[in-house]
Amino acid sequence: MKKINVIKLAVILVFLTCAVTIQAQRKNTRYSEYIEKYAPLAVQQMQEHKIPASITLAQGLLESGAGQSELALKSNNHFGIKCGSSWRGRTVRHDDDAPKECFRAYSKPKDSYEDHSAFLKQGARYAFLFELKITDYKGWARGLKKAGYATDPSYANRLITIIEDYELYKYDSRGMSKSEARKWAKELKKKPWLANPHDVYIANDIACVVARDGDTFRLLGGEFDISWKKLVKYNDLHKDYTLEAGDIIYLKEKNKKAPEPHTVYIVKDGDSMHSISQKCGIRLKNLYKMNRKDDDYVPEVGDRLRLR
C-alpha cells in the first residue's frame, strides 16, 4: 500500500479501551475572533513571501494564546520570536525556557506578522520549507519543528490540529497564481482528499480512519491507494453501504482477537455485533465464533462478550 507510511506521520492514539473515541474539538470563540481579525494579514504575508496563511495563523494562535498572552498584549509579539544577535529593535524580558529571556517587541501586530515572515525567509535552517507547496501545511508544520522553531515535541501536531479544526487550509489557496489555482482546482476535482486528508489512527495494531460527511469507499480507496472493494471486505460491510460520519474504517484486515488486556466487552446501549467488531478491530465472524453465537444473535445491554 503506497500511502500506509502516512501512519508514521499522523496522530497515533493510545487506546486504553478497545473503543475508538474521536471527539470534535469545541470551537473556541477567542480562536475564531483571532482568525477573523488576522486572516487578512496572514494572507497578505503569504502572497508576498509564500508562507502558507494556515501556518502563520496557527502559529499566531498557538504562540500568542489567540492574542491573549502577555507578550502579545504588551509587546505585540504574536510568534514568540526571541531577540537573537541580529535584532536591533525594541525588546522585552519574559520568562520562557529560562527566566527573563529577551524577546522582540513591536509597535503593532502587523509588525510582528511581517517580522515572522522575515525571520523564516532569512533563516537558513528554514530554507527547505520554501520548496514545499503552499498547500502542504503538514509539511510546513513538521518542517518548523524539525528546524527547531519550538522545543515542544508535539508542536507540529498541535499546529496541524488547529489548522484542521478551524479549516485554516482554506486560506492557502489564495496564495497561488491564477495558473496554479486552476491546476490545483483540477487536481482537487480528481482527488478531493488533498485539501483535507484524513488522519490515520491505530486500533488493535491496525490502521484506520474515521469517516466524514460525504466520504465513500471509492474516495477513501483513492486517498489510500486501496481497492474500494477491499475496504468493504476489511470492514465486514456490503458494497451498497453508505458511509456515515464517525464510522471507523480499517485500511487493512482486522485481527482475529483483541489485544491484551481487553478480554471482555460489556455491551452498551446502541451496540451491535458489527459496531463492537469495529470498535475493537476484530473480524466480525471471529467475534461470533469466540462467543459461540449465530449470526442472527442481537446483543443486549449488559451482555459480556469475549474479545480473545
C-alpha positions in Angstrom: 0.0 0.0 0.0 1.8 3.1 -1.2 0.4 5.5 1.3 0.4 3.5 4.5 3.5 5.3 5.7 1.3 8.2 6.5 0.6 6.4 9.8 4.1 7.3 10.9 3.3 11.0 10.4 -0.2 11.1 11.7 -1.5 11.4 15.3 -1.4 8.0 16.9 -4.0 7.3 19.5 -3.2 5.1 22.6 -6.3 3.0 23.1 -6.9 2.3 26.8 -10.2 0.7 25.9 -10.9 -1.0 22.6 -13.3 1.7 21.6 -12.1 4.5 19.3 -13.2 7.8 20.7 -13.0 10.7 18.4 -14.5 14.0 19.7 -14.7 17.1 17.7 -13.0 20.0 19.4 -15.5 22.6 20.5 -14.8 25.8 18.7 -13.0 28.3 20.9 -14.6 31.8 20.5 -11.3 33.6 21.0 -9.7 31.5 18.3 -12.5 32.3 15.9 -12.2 36.0 16.7 -8.4 35.9 16.2 -8.8 34.2 12.9 -11.3 36.8 11.6 -9.1 39.6 12.8 -5.7 38.4 11.5 -6.6 36.2 8.5 -6.1 39.2 6.0 -2.7 39.8 7.4 -1.7 36.2 7.1 -3.0 36.0 3.5 -1.1 39.2 2.7 2.1 37.7 4.1 1.5 34.5 2.1 1.1 36.4 -1.1 4.3 38.4 -0.5 6.5 35.6 1.0 4.9 32.3 0.1 4.4 31.1 3.7 1.1 29.3 4.0 -1.5 31.5 5.7 -2.7 28.5 7.6 0.7 28.1 9.2 1.0 31.8 10.0 -2.4 31.8 11.6 -1.9 28.5 13.5 1.4 29.7 14.9 -0.1 33.0 15.9 -2.9 31.3 17.7 -0.6 28.9 19.4 2.3 31.2 20.3 0.1 34.1 21.4 -2.8 32.2 23.1 -5.1 33.7 20.5 -3.7 37.2 21.1 -4.1 36.9 24.9 -0.6 36.2 26.0 1.4 38.8 27.9 3.9 39.0 25.0 1.1 39.7 22.6 -0.9 42.1 24.7 2.1 44.2 26.0 4.6 43.8 23.2 2.6 42.8 20.1 4.8 39.7 19.7 2.4 37.1 18.3 5.0 34.4 17.3 7.2 34.1 20.4 10.3 35.2 18.5 13.3 35.9 20.7 15.8 38.7 20.2 18.7 36.9 18.6 22.1 38.6 17.9 20.8 40.4 14.8 17.8 42.1 16.3 18.1 45.9 16.7 14.5 46.8 17.6 12.7 47.1 20.8 13.0 44.2 23.4 11.2 42.9 26.4 12.1 40.4 29.1 9.9 37.4 29.6 10.2 34.0 31.3 10.2 31.1 28.8 12.7 28.2 28.7 14.8 30.3 31.1 13.9 33.3 33.3 13.9 36.8 31.9 14.7 35.8 28.3 14.9 38.5 25.6 12.0 38.7 23.2 11.3 41.1 20.3 8.7 43.8 20.9 6.7 45.6 18.2 4.6 48.7 17.8 1.7 46.9 16.3 0.6 43.3 15.5 1.3 43.9 11.7 5.0 44.4 12.5 5.0 41.1 14.3 3.5 39.3 11.3 6.0 41.0 8.9 8.9 40.1 11.1 7.7 36.5 11.4 7.9 36.2 7.6 11.3 37.8 7.5 12.5 35.6 10.3 11.6 32.5 8.3 12.8 33.7 5.0 16.2 34.9 6.3 16.8 31.9 8.5 19.0 29.4 6.6 17.6 26.5 8.6 14.1 27.2 7.3 15.1 27.5 3.6 14.0 24.0 2.8 10.4 24.9 3.7 10.0 27.2 0.8 10.5 24.3 -1.6 7.2 22.8 -0.3 3.9 23.5 -2.0 1.9 26.4 -0.5 -0.9 23.9 0.3 1.4 21.5 2.2 0.6 22.7 5.7 1.5 19.4 7.3 5.0 19.5 5.6 5.4 23.1 6.9 4.3 22.2 10.4 6.7 19.2 10.7 9.4 21.2 9.0 9.2 24.0 11.5 9.5 21.5 14.4 12.4 19.8 12.6 14.2 23.1 12.1 13.9 23.9 15.8 11.3 26.7 15.8 9.9 25.3 19.1 11.1 22.8 21.7 7.7 21.3 22.3 7.8 17.7 20.9 4.1 17.9 19.9 4.5 21.3 18.2 3.8 20.0 14.7 0.8 18.0 15.7 -0.6 21.0 17.6 -0.3 23.2 14.6 -1.9 20.6 12.3 -4.8 20.1 14.8 -5.5 23.9 14.9 -5.4 24.1 11.1 -7.8 21.2 10.6 -10.2 22.1 13.5 -10.6 25.7 12.2 -10.2 24.8 8.5 -7.4 27.3 8.1 -6.1 25.4 5.0 -8.9 27.2 3.0 -6.8 30.4 3.2 -3.8 28.8 1.5 -5.4 28.7 -2.0 -5.3 32.5 -2.0 -1.6 32.5 -2.3 -1.5 30.8 -5.7 -1.1 32.4 -9.1 -4.1 32.0 -11.4 -2.5 29.2 -13.3 -1.5 27.4 -10.1 -5.1 27.9 -8.7 -6.6 26.4 -11.9 -4.2 23.4 -11.7 -5.0 22.9 -8.0 -8.7 23.1 -8.7 -8.4 20.4 -11.4 -6.4 18.2 -9.0 -8.9 18.7 -6.2 -11.7 17.7 -8.5 -9.9 14.4 -9.1 -8.6 14.0 -5.6 -10.8 16.0 -3.2 -9.0 14.5 -0.2 -5.8 16.5 -0.9 -7.4 19.6 0.6 -8.1 17.9 3.9 -6.6 14.4 4.2 -7.8 12.0 6.8 -5.8 11.5 10.0 -4.8 7.8 10.4 -5.2 6.2 13.8 -4.2 2.8 15.2 -6.7 0.4 16.8 -5.7 -3.2 17.7 -2.4 -2.5 15.8 -4.4 -1.8 12.6 -4.5 1.5 10.6 -7.9 3.1 10.5 -9.6 6.4 9.7 -12.8 8.0 10.9 -15.3 8.7 8.1 -16.5 12.2 7.5 -19.7 13.6 5.8 -19.5 12.8 2.1 -17.0 10.0 2.3 -17.4 6.9 0.1 -15.4 3.7 -0.2 -14.2 4.9 -3.6 -12.9 8.2 -2.2 -11.1 6.5 0.7 -9.8 3.9 -1.6 -8.4 6.6 -3.8 -6.8 8.5 -0.9 -5.0 5.4 0.5 -4.4 3.6 -2.8 -6.5 0.6 -1.7 -9.2 -1.1 -3.7 -12.6 0.1 -2.5 -13.8 -3.5 -2.6 -11.1 -4.5 -0.2 -12.2 -1.7 2.2 -15.7 -3.1 2.1 -14.4 -6.6 2.9 -12.0 -5.4 5.6 -14.8 -3.7 7.4 -17.4 -6.5 7.2 -19.8 -4.3 5.1 -21.6 -4.6 1.8 -20.9 -2.6 -1.3 -24.1 -0.7 -1.1 -23.5 0.6 2.4 -23.5 4.4 2.7 -20.7 5.6 5.0 -21.8 7.9 7.9 -19.7 10.5 9.7 -18.0 8.8 12.6 -17.8 5.3 11.1 -14.5 3.6 11.8 -13.0 2.3 8.6 -10.0 -0.1 8.7 -7.3 0.1 6.0 -6.2 -3.5 6.5 -7.9 -6.7 7.5 -9.0 -6.7 11.2 -7.4 -9.1 13.7 -9.0 -12.3 15.0 -9.0 -11.1 18.6 -8.4 -8.0 20.7 -5.1 -7.1 22.3 -4.4 -7.8 25.9 -5.7 -6.9 28.4 -9.0 -6.4 26.6 -10.6 -9.8 27.2 -14.2 -8.9 27.8 -16.6 -6.3 26.4 -19.8 -5.2 28.2 -22.5 -4.4 25.7 -23.8 -0.8 25.9 -26.9 0.8 24.6 -26.8 1.1 20.8 -24.1 -1.6 20.3 -24.4 -4.2 17.6 -22.0 -7.1 16.9 -20.7 -5.2 13.9 -20.1 -1.9 15.8 -18.3 -3.9 18.6 -16.1 -5.6 16.0 -15.3 -2.1 14.6 -14.5 -0.6 17.9 -12.2 -3.4 18.9 -10.7 -4.1 15.5 -11.9 -7.8 15.4 -13.2 -9.6 12.4 -17.0 -10.0 12.8 -17.0 -13.7 12.1 -14.4 -14.3 14.8 -16.4 -12.2 17.3 -19.4 -14.5 16.7 -17.2 -17.6 16.9 -15.4 -16.7 20.1 -18.8 -16.2 21.8 -20.5 -19.2 20.2 -23.2 -17.1 18.7 -25.1 -17.5 15.5 -25.1 -14.5 13.0 -28.7 -13.7 14.0 -27.7 -13.0 17.6 -28.6 -9.5 18.8 -26.6 -8.4 21.8 -28.4 -6.8 24.8 -27.2 -4.2 27.2 -25.1 -5.8 29.9 -24.1 -8.9 27.9 -20.5 -9.9 28.3 -18.7 -10.8 25.1 -15.3 -12.4 24.8 -12.7 -10.4 22.8 -9.9 -13.0 22.9 
